[in-house]
Amino acid sequence: MVSIIQWILNGFLKKQEELKLIVQNHDPQIICLKETNFNDNFATHLKNYEGFSKNRRASKRASNIRKIEHPNQRDKK
């Protein structure tokens, strides 16, 4: 079974420590983050995960999507 966490953050940086605790406690294969409020040149780093982003340039906030996968999960596709 695949474990997935989905969270509407409304700002990654202010929730980063809480996210790390959730990941540590639940060890999900996939994490989907909405409203990260990233700029185009910003990337997240969570240990043992790889991330993929889609940022809307026209919007000033609450429009970013970030998908983070554990590398082992990608091998199962």
Order of alpha helices (4+ residues) and beta strands (2+ residues): beta-alpha-beta-beta-beta-alpha
